[in-house]
Amino acid sequence: MPSKQSRRTKETVPVRAEWKDPNQLPTLYANHFYISHAGGEFYLIFGEAKFPIMITPGHVPEQIDIVPVARLLVNPDVMMRIADAISTTVKNYLQSAESREDT
């Protein structure tokens, strides 16, 4: 026989999510990134390529290594929100930079 609790209608209850202070996290520098997907998840991999300070014609490296500094695994809903946030933020940055150039 089902319990009284299992016969109840399930309700959606809003719960507030609050970001805590991000200053405890290290700031990582990335000048390269790679995005891929497997199954239903997206991988965002950020890396840093450390270029030689001086390259002379006789000493051009055959390869510059990119050192991964962070890897994120996100679901499609979060990926769509990230893509939208990046698009909006870059658009705002470009508009701000354009208005500074006009002055």
C-alpha positions in Angstrom: 0.0 0.0 0.0 1.4 3.4 -1.0 2.4 5.7 1.9 0.6 9.0 2.4 3.7 10.9 1.2 3.8 9.1 -2.2 0.2 10.1 -2.9 0.9 13.8 -2.5 1.3 16.0 -5.6 4.9 17.0 -6.0 5.4 20.7 -5.7 8.1 23.0 -7.1 9.6 25.1 -4.4 11.9 28.0 -5.4 15.3 28.0 -3.7 17.6 30.9 -3.8 21.2 30.3 -5.0 23.8 32.7 -3.9 27.4 33.1 -5.2 30.0 33.1 -2.5 33.2 35.2 -2.6 35.2 34.1 -5.7 38.4 35.7 -4.3 39.5 32.5 -2.7 40.0 30.9 -6.2 43.2 31.4 -8.0 43.1 33.5 -11.2 44.4 31.5 -14.1 45.6 33.0 -17.3 44.6 31.3 -20.6 45.4 32.4 -24.2 44.0 29.3 -25.9 40.9 27.2 -25.5 39.4 24.1 -26.9 35.7 23.1 -26.8 34.4 19.6 -27.6 31.4 17.6 -26.7 30.9 13.9 -26.0 27.5 12.4 -25.4 25.4 15.1 -23.7 28.2 17.0 -22.1 30.6 19.8 -23.2 34.3 20.0 -22.4 35.8 23.5 -22.2 39.6 23.3 -21.9 41.7 26.4 -21.3 45.4 26.6 -21.8 48.4 28.8 -21.8 51.0 28.8 -24.6 54.2 30.4 -23.4 55.9 31.9 -26.4 59.6 32.4 -26.5 60.6 35.9 -25.6 62.7 36.2 -28.8 62.5 34.2 -32.0 65.3 34.7 -34.5 65.2 33.4 -38.1 67.8 30.7 -37.2 66.0 29.6 -34.0 62.3 29.2 -34.7 60.8 26.5 -32.5 59.1 23.6 -34.3 56.4 23.5 -31.7 55.0 25.6 -28.9 53.3 23.6 -26.2 50.0 24.7 -24.7 49.8 23.8 -21.1 46.2 23.1 -19.9 45.3 25.2 -16.9 41.6 24.3 -16.4 39.0 21.9 -17.7 35.3 22.3 -17.2 32.6 19.8 -18.0 29.1 21.3 -18.4 25.7 20.1 -19.5 24.0 21.6 -22.6 21.8 24.0 -20.6 24.7 25.5 -18.9 26.7 25.6 -22.2 23.9 27.6 -23.8 23.9 30.1 -20.9 27.7 30.4 -21.1 27.5 31.0 -24.9 24.8 33.7 -24.4 26.7 35.3 -21.5 29.9 35.5 -23.6 28.1 36.9 -26.6 26.4 39.6 -24.5 29.5 40.5 -22.5 31.7 40.8 -25.6 29.1 42.9 -27.4 29.0 45.3 -24.3 32.8 45.4 -24.3 33.0 46.3 -28.0 30.4 49.0 -27.6 32.2 50.4 -24.6 35.6 50.3 -26.4 34.0 52.0 -29.4 32.6 54.8 -27.3 36.0 55.4 -25.6 37.6 55.7 -29.1 35.1 58.4 -30.1 36.1 60.7 -27.2 
